[in-house]
Amino acid sequence: MDLVSHEAFHLAGYLSGDAGAADERNAYWMGVCSQLRVLGKIKVENLPGGAIAADNQVLAGSSSDASLVRREVWPFVSENRIQKGTPGGETMEIACNRRFSNVVRAH
């Protein structure tokens, strides 16, 4: 779920000519927001943020952004997860809606 949403964010951006298509931070946010919306919860072990040591600047930057997003969503964690319907889950849903308010949502 997370990886598909992350990569779809990039692909949709590139196809539409959006200058923000390469934004790794927003792509990681899209991944975690999608997990919460579709699955109803995110286990701590499914959060982005594993450090990757690499000589590749793009990969190192992506790893850094993943760690940043993990730190940003960590306050929403309770009992080793972010759960829809809990205070943390509701606060994260608000954060997701604000971050992606310009994205057309299918209902």
PyMOL commands that set and color helices and strands:
alter all, ss='L'
color gray80, all
select helices_A, chain A and resi 2-16+24-39+44-46+57-76+87-99
alter helices_A, ss='H'
color red, helices_A
select strands_A, chain A and resi 41-43+81-83
alter strands_A, ss='S'
color yellow, strands_A
deselect
rebuild
show_as cartoon
